């Protein structure tokens, strides 16, 4: 236990393990909400008769909230501290979740109904932006700087648990359990009422809890005169390219998550179920048609939850691996593996392609938190502002899935996966090149440069 606690013990000897555990509930809530939106794409294609490109507006509204609210949430965190930012975010999530009750009762043309749902999702996403902007940098300061990447990956493992629960809850209420599709939006309020109840409890807990307002350590070297000088953020290349790489990673991740059910339900890529396997599966996950067994939408939703199990295993194992392996190198290796897996997904190889798609979740697991930790490392008191900038990279999830949907509509679902493939190529390049960027950025500005610092 002593070894475990060491990553939560600050230089002054204070152990922040309990604070870390409390903040982890925010990651769980965020993952739950994010996991539920990935079943909405396929559902709105059925209930509103829209294309894959149009259904990607779900992610556009969701991640546009992250982009637009990143700097306001950072301002709140700087002015009112971590606790103020957390309470603000929770209250906004609560309000947006409750809005689903009246929205499901709107009687209007389909385009108006769709816009109402997108508006409610935008509000929920805005609240989560506050939580992300505060929680990600906060866990990096709840202990030694060198273990910041391990802490953020461990915290994001709770996020991954939420990703598992999200599709399960959403599929239970939204997706069809037969060969026919669900064309009603009446049940969409139920999963969000569950979220509202959970968030209401967290509001009370954080309101009554006092959180330490810690600052990040400054890692840049001092010059020969003993004074520290620093570059403007726009000249910190390890930070700037982290934003670009995070943009592309979120684009690829969101595309894979959003169109997973479409891919699994596409007979060009997913073959019929063999009789022996169909005999083992619950009735709600399969249907018999034209002499063969097929997967229901509900079954595809459960497969998405299973893929998120791999995502969660990747987060927990990644947190342990990153305590001993260089985070930037691990990021590069994982991204390179996903490049290969995306090639297998694009090719119509039957169950091999499906297995590759699910395996990609494991290797995506560490990418978001590792980008975050690598990007803001060494920025000292600029960390909160830099965190806001990092959150804006999530706009990749709003823009690129529409392009992926367009490729799928125009060509095929497999061709659509060329988008995440290209994204992972850049992520791999950033991971392998980070050490050189960071070494340069942490050198003092001026003539009296100190010796290069050691980087794990």
JOZIPE-V621922 format. One record per residue. N is the residue number from 1. PHI is phi in degrees with one decimal (none if undefined). Layout:
[[N,PHI] [N,PHI]]
This chain:
[[1,none] [2,-60.3] [3,-63.2] [4,-64.5] [5,-68.3] [6,-60.2] [7,-78.1] [8,-111.7] [9,-96.9] [10,-76.5] [11,-62.2] [12,-82.9] [13,90.5] [14,-74.5] [15,-95.4] [16,-102.9] [17,-59.8] [18,-66.7] [19,-62.4] [20,-59.6] [21,-61.9] [22,-66.7] [23,-65.3] [24,-60.8] [25,-64.0] [26,-68.9] [27,-66.1] [28,-61.6] [29,-64.0] [30,-63.8] [31,-63.6] [32,-59.7] [33,-67.2] [34,-65.2] [35,-66.1] [36,-71.5] [37,-70.6] [38,-74.9] [39,-93.4] [40,-76.0] [41,-55.5] [42,-65.0] [43,-64.2] [44,-68.9] [45,-60.3] [46,-81.7] [47,-77.5] [48,-113.5] [49,65.3] [50,-102.9] [51,-83.2] [52,-63.4] [53,-60.8] [54,-68.4] [55,-66.8] [56,-67.2] [57,-63.4] [58,-58.8] [59,-69.8] [60,-62.2] [61,-66.2] [62,-63.7] [63,-82.7] [64,-63.7] [65,-62.2] [66,-61.1] [67,-67.9] [68,-72.8] [69,-99.5] [70,-61.9] [71,-72.7] [72,-58.4] [73,-68.1] [74,-65.4] [75,-64.3] [76,-61.5] [77,-64.1] [78,-70.8] [79,-83.0] [80,-113.6] [81,84.5] [82,-60.1] [83,-63.3] [84,-63.6] [85,-65.4] [86,-66.7] [87,-64.0] [88,-61.2] [89,-62.7] [90,-62.9] [91,-65.7] [92,-69.2] [93,-60.6] [94,-60.3] [95,-63.4] [96,-65.2] [97,-66.4] [98,-67.6] [99,-64.8] [100,-64.8] [101,-64.6] [102,-69.5] [103,-64.6] [104,-67.4] [105,-100.4] [106,-67.5] [107,-107.9] [108,-158.8] [109,-55.4] [110,-57.7] [111,-66.0] [112,-69.3] [113,-59.8] [114,-60.4] [115,-64.1] [116,-64.7] [117,-62.5] [118,-63.2] [119,-63.8] [120,-64.5] [121,-63.8] [122,-61.5] [123,-67.3] [124,-60.5] [125,-62.3] [126,-63.2] [127,-64.2] [128,-66.1] [129,-61.4] [130,-58.8] [131,-66.1] [132,-64.2] [133,-62.7] [134,-85.4] [135,-69.6] [136,-61.5] [137,-70.6] [138,-64.0] [139,-68.4] [140,-72.9] [141,-103.1] [142,-86.7] [143,154.3] [144,-61.9] [145,-61.7] [146,-65.0] [147,-102.1] [148,-61.1] [149,-65.6] [150,-64.7] [151,-66.0] [152,-69.3] [153,-70.5] [154,-65.3] [155,-64.2] [156,-70.6] [157,-65.3] [158,-67.7] [159,-59.1] [160,-65.5] [161,-60.8] [162,-65.0] [163,-62.3] [164,-68.0] [165,-69.2] [166,-56.7] [167,-62.9] [168,-64.5] [169,-68.2] [170,-62.8] [171,-63.9] [172,-59.3] [173,-96.4] [174,-112.0] [175,-87.3] [176,-73.5] [177,-108.0] [178,-131.2] [179,-71.5] [180,-82.8] [181,-104.6] [182,-84.9] [183,-106.5] [184,-110.1] [185,-102.2] [186,-61.4] [187,-92.0] [188,-66.5] [189,-73.8] [190,-61.3] [191,-63.4] [192,-79.0] [193,-67.5] [194,-61.9] [195,-62.0] [196,-60.2] [197,-63.7] [198,-63.4] [199,-68.3] [200,-59.7] [201,-63.5] [202,-66.1] [203,-58.3] [204,-63.9] [205,-62.6] [206,-73.0] [207,-66.0] [208,-93.3] [209,-109.1] [210,-97.8] [211,-101.4] [212,-66.6] [213,-93.8] [214,-89.0] [215,-115.8] [216,-73.4] [217,-75.3] [218,-89.8] [219,-106.7] [220,-73.8] [221,-77.5] [222,-85.0] [223,-78.3] [224,-64.7] [225,-86.1] [226,83.5] [227,-99.2] [228,-89.8] [229,-125.0] [230,-138.6] [231,-80.5] [232,-62.4] [233,-58.0] [234,-72.7] [235,-109.4] [236,-88.7] [237,-69.8] [238,-65.9] [239,-83.0] [240,-61.3] [241,-72.3] [242,-64.8] [243,-64.6] [244,-62.9] [245,-66.1] [246,-65.2] [247,-54.8] [248,-72.1] [249,-62.2] [250,-62.1] [251,-60.0] [252,-65.8] [253,-60.3] [254,-63.3] [255,-61.9] [256,-64.6] [257,-62.1] [258,-68.5] [259,-107.1] [260,-57.8] [261,-64.8] [262,-59.0] [263,-65.7] [264,-65.4] [265,-87.2] [266,-90.3] [267,-67.5] [268,-71.0] [269,-119.7] [270,-106.6] [271,-72.7] [272,-63.9] [273,-72.8] [274,-66.3] [275,-54.3] [276,-65.6] [277,-74.2] [278,-59.7] [279,-67.9] [280,-90.7] [281,-87.0] [282,-62.2] [283,-59.6] [284,-69.8] [285,-99.8] [286,-145.0] [287,-150.2] [288,-103.8] [289,-153.8] [290,53.3] [291,77.4] [292,-145.3] [293,-88.7] [294,-129.4] [295,-88.9] [296,-74.7] [297,-62.7] [298,-61.5] [299,-62.7] [300,-65.1] [301,-64.0] [302,-69.4] [303,-63.3] [304,-63.1] [305,-62.8] [306,-64.0] [307,-62.9] [308,-72.1] [309,-63.2] [310,-62.4] [311,-59.7] [312,-67.7] [313,-58.8] [314,-63.0] [315,-65.7] [316,-65.2] [317,-67.4] [318,-64.4] [319,-60.6] [320,-74.1] [321,-60.7] [322,-73.5] [323,-79.0] [324,-122.0] [325,-107.8] [326,-66.2] [327,-57.9] [328,-67.0] [329,-68.6] [330,-62.2] [331,-59.7] [332,-63.2] [333,-66.3] [334,-61.3] [335,-65.7] [336,-63.6] [337,-63.0] [338,-69.6] [339,-60.8] [340,-64.7] [341,-63.7] [342,-65.9] [343,-62.0] [344,-67.8] [345,-66.1] [346,-65.9] [347,-76.1] [348,-79.3] [349,-105.7] [350,66.3] [351,-66.3] [352,-64.0] [353,-65.2] [354,-63.6] [355,-63.9] [356,-64.7] [357,-61.0] [358,-69.0] [359,-64.7] [360,-61.8] [361,-62.8] [362,-59.5] [363,-83.1] [364,-83.0] [365,-55.0] [366,-89.9] [367,-68.9] [368,-63.7] [369,-64.9] [370,-69.0] [371,-54.8] [372,-61.1] [373,-66.4] [374,-67.5] [375,-69.3] [376,-94.9] [377,-64.8] [378,79.8] [379,-94.8] [380,58.3] [381,-73.0] [382,-85.1] [383,-60.7] [384,-63.5] [385,-67.3] [386,-62.0] [387,-62.2] [388,-60.9] [389,-63.1] [390,-62.4] [391,-64.8] [392,-62.1] [393,-62.8] [394,-66.0] [395,-59.0] [396,-57.5] [397,-73.7] [398,-91.0] [399,-92.4] [400,-70.4] [401,-60.7] [402,-65.1] [403,-65.1] [404,-63.7] [405,-63.2] [406,-64.0] [407,-60.4] [408,-66.7] [409,-67.2] [410,-81.4] [411,-116.3] [412,-164.8] [413,-63.6] [414,-63.3] [415,-61.7] [416,-57.3] [417,-76.4] [418,-66.1] [419,-63.1] [420,-62.8] [421,-58.1] [422,-63.4] [423,-63.6] [424,-67.5] [425,-60.9] [426,-68.3] [427,-58.7] [428,-61.1] [429,-63.8] [430,-64.8] [431,-59.7] [432,-70.8] [433,-99.2] [434,-62.5] [435,-57.4] [436,-65.5] [437,-63.3] [438,-67.8] [439,-58.9] [440,-67.1] [441,-68.0] [442,-85.1] [443,-72.3] [444,-65.7] [445,-82.7] [446,129.5] [447,-83.2] [448,-89.0] [449,-79.6] [450,-84.0] [451,-64.5] [452,-56.9] [453,-84.0] [454,-80.1] [455,-123.3] [456,-86.1]]
